[in-house]
């Protein structure tokens, strides 16, 4: 193992610019830790204090159709006993590796087929990620920066929004962060426990690969590998310790890939070529959604709210500290590389969603925690920096309140245009129900923005009075009412994002012996909303656009109908219930050519018809 120099990262040793005097180039040793000391550490108590906002309201609202995909595949794994090949509506579905499916299946076995059983894993991963961020912060910057980094991460908007959804993105963040902790403690810090810590990196690699495939492995290994290269540590990194860890990653990740390939000869090509390479290059059909790059970049920073206004200062000071010493060997290089890898990778991708920046949030939290470590030391430079940032944030909140009044009121068309441009397949179109929803959101949104402005002004006053700890507390506490308002907002928009209401109509109209036909959606995973909540397989009315497309495996073939096949089924003696999307036109006239049509009901996003038999 290499000999490393030590750096004294005491938070009080900074000049007016925020650059720390450099005594060495490597992360500080974390110091002695123990079981009982862990339970006295502020990082743990911060996580426990915020945990109720992540764990106590996971049963509502109903799943959106994206979440339903993960819950339904887990349900079908349990029903069929096949834990290797994911199935959705009885069709093989290789979009993602199985880690989240397995976890949700375990949750369903214990808690039943509930929203909580599926969502708790992302919430637990977010809370666990906060602990890991604190551990990295302690290794890089010291004890106080550790709990400050944890506080920033767990109270940031992005982790809260997406850490309560049944999706693999926050579990992926946990896996990546775990791997980077193993790298820091196992390869950057010389200690008797370095060998054991290094294995944690390979555990993180393996879990990331089971969570999101090559994306998970690629992100974590790219951050670590690029840092090792830039910091001049590559040769000492690629040692026997590194080689001995590769089997750990293989033992975790490879068995499922081998088993899936043996059970499905077409799996490897489909999964790695179509779901990875073609998704990244934008060559898949139907095309993936791709949020406009400016929107993606803006949202990357927005996800750090309420700490957003300090991000530029945190980045600037990190660069200044690097310039003050051996540039490529300072501890700030790792979080900067971390952010750069995530942002650049998805900026280049042709498949880019708003939450793809989540793996960068822990790195932002580390730099923001280090910044707050400086700002908590009284002095004119700290007061000026904090007051400027909070003043900007207060002004932004006031403008946001006026914007909420405008876009949820007289300028509602701006919302519809934004959705049509950034999320064209969302089905969010201009209509009376959507307009009524925006009207309902207007007053609470204005009140929320105004309330955040009041909190920010209070923090600003504290900063001007040289009370940075009070400013920190106010900024953190204001996330509590914000999180509650966000949950209320999810409840309000539930009818437009969930098929639960449609499934209730279908369940009342169709017995287990009847046939339910669903109009093939743009994304096949959206069938999961009906199948999960109705607890049944459905037939699919094929969309001619997707006929012969590799991604649309017609399995089993007798469950896929063309228009003529649907008309024949409609005219048969069997009762048929048809579910169509409200945004794609009513097929009642088409079905009426084959037999009587009864309108069974409608939800905000679907209409339900029956042949009345």
PEDA-V187665 format. One record per helix or strand. SS is the DSSP state (H for helix, E for strand). FROM is the first residue (numbers start at 1). LEN is the number of residues. If there is no record, write none. Layout:
BEGIN
ss = <SS SS>
from = <FROM FROM>
len = <LEN LEN>
END
This chain:
BEGIN
ss = <E E H H H E E H H H H H H H H H H E H H H H E H H H H H H E H E H H E H E H H E E>
from = <14 20 35 42 65 87 91 99 115 143 157 169 194 214 234 240 267 290 293 308 327 332 352 358 380 412 432 468 500 515 524 539 544 557 560 563 576 582 588 598 606>
len = <1 1 4 14 16 2 2 13 27 12 6 20 19 17 4 24 15 1 10 17 3 17 1 18 28 11 33 30 10 5 11 3 3 3 2 9 6 3 5 5 5>
END
